[in-house]
Amino acid sequence: MPAQPAPRRYETSIDRVGLAIGAGGLMGGAIGVLLMVFAGTHNVGALLGALLIGSVMTALSITALAAIPWALLHASGRRGPLAAAALGAVIGFVLFLGGQTYGYGLFTMPAMDARTLLYRWASGFLTSLIMAAMAAGVAVAMWRVAYRKVG
C-alpha cells in the first residue's frame, strides 16, 4: 500500500491576522466603491470617502462577526481555504438576507400583499447568494494572507 501524504497543516500569527483583517477591510471598501460607480457616482472625493469608510466598517464587521467562529474553526483544526470560504459565505448570506427582509420580518416593514412579500424574499435570497459568493472570496483572500503551510 502506498503511504498517504500527511494532512496539510496551516499556522498563523497575530500580526498576519491583523494584516488579513486589513486586507479584508480594504476589499470590502473596494466592493463598496464598485457598487457606487455602477450606481452612477463618479465624484473622486465621494469614492475615496466611501473607500475609507467602507474599509473601516468592513474590518470592524469582520472582526465582530467572524472572529469567534473562526477561532473555533482554527482550534478544531479546520484551517483551510474551504473552511474560510464556507464561513465567509454563511456570514455574508445571513447578514445580507436579514438586511433585505427587514431583519427576517422582525422589524416593521411597509404593508404588502403575500405575492409582493414572496418576491421580496426571493429577491433577497438570490441577491444574498451573490453577496455570499463575494464574502467567500474575501474570506479566502484573508485566509491566504493569514496562513502559511507548515511542513
N, C-alpha and C positions, 0 to 999 in steps of 0.2 A: 504494500500500500504506500502511495506517495505521502510524504509528510505535508500536512496542511500548513499554510503560512500563518504566522502569528497574527492575531487581530490587530488592526491599526489602533494606536493609542495617540490621543491628542492632548497636548498640555498648553496651558496659557499662563499669563502672569497679570498682575493688576494693572501694569502700565499698558499692556496690549488690550486689556478690557476697556480701558479709558480711550485708547485710540479707536477701538471698534465702535464705541458709543458715539464718538465724534464723527466717524465715517458714516454711521447710520443716520445721525442727525443731518449731516451735510447732504446725504442722498435724499432724505425726506424734504429738506428745504428745496433741493433742485426739482423734485417732483412737483412741489407747490408752485415753483416758478414756471415750469412747463404748463401746468394747468392754467395759470394766469395768462400765459402767452396764447394758448389755444382759445381762451375766452376773449381775447382781443386787447389785453393790456400790453402796451409797448413802451411805457414810460420807464426809463432805466432806473430812476430813483425808486419807483414803486417796486420794481422787480428785485433790486438789491435789498430793499427793506423786507420784502417777502422772503428772500433767501435767508437773511439774518434771523428774522422772527421764526420762520418755518424750521430752520436748522435747530434753533434753541428749543422750540416747543417739541420737535420730534425727538431730540435727545432726551429731554425730560420725560416724554411719554414712554420711550423705550425703557428708560431706567425704571419708571414707576410700574409699568405693566409687565415687563419681561424679565426683570432681574431675578425675582424669586422662582418663577417657573424654570428659567434657565439654570439657576443654581441647583435646583432639584435634579434636572436632567444631567448636569455636569457631575453631580455627586453620585448619580446612579450609573455613570459610565456611558451615557448616551451623549456623546460629544461631537458627533459627525455632522456633515453638512445636511443630511436628510432630517436629522432632529431639529437643526436650526430652521430649515425651510418649513417643516411642519408647524413648529411653534410660531414662527412669524405669520404663516398663513392663517392659523386658527385665531391668533390675536387680531390680525387685520380684519378677518371676516367678521368676527363677533363685534368688534368696535364699529366698523362701518355699517353693518346691518342695524345695529342699535341706533346709530346716528340718523339713519334714513327712515326708521319706522317709529319715530318719537319714543325712543327708549323701549322698543318692543311693545309699544302700545300702552306703556305705563304712564306716560305724560299726556297732557291734554293735546289733542290733535283736532284739526278742523273737521267739521261734520262732513261725512262722505258716505256714499252708499256701499253696499257689500262688494260690488264689482270694482269700484274705484279703490277700495281697500285691498282687494286681491291684486290689482295691478300695482299698487304701491309696494306691496310685499314682494311681488315677482320682480319688479324693477330693482328694489333694494337688494334682493338676493343675488340677481345677476351682476349688478354693479359691485356688490361686495366680493363676488368671486374675482373680479378684475383687480380690485384693491388687495385682496388676499394674495394674488399672484405677485403683485408688486411688493407687498410686505415680505413675502417669502424670498424674493430676490434681494431685498435689503438685508434680511437676516443672513442669507448665505454670504453676502459680501462682508458683513460684520464678522461672521464666523471665520472667514478667510483671513481677516486682519487679526483676529484674536488668537487663533490656534495655530500651532505648529505640530507636525508629526514627530513622534518620539520613536526612535528605534528603527 
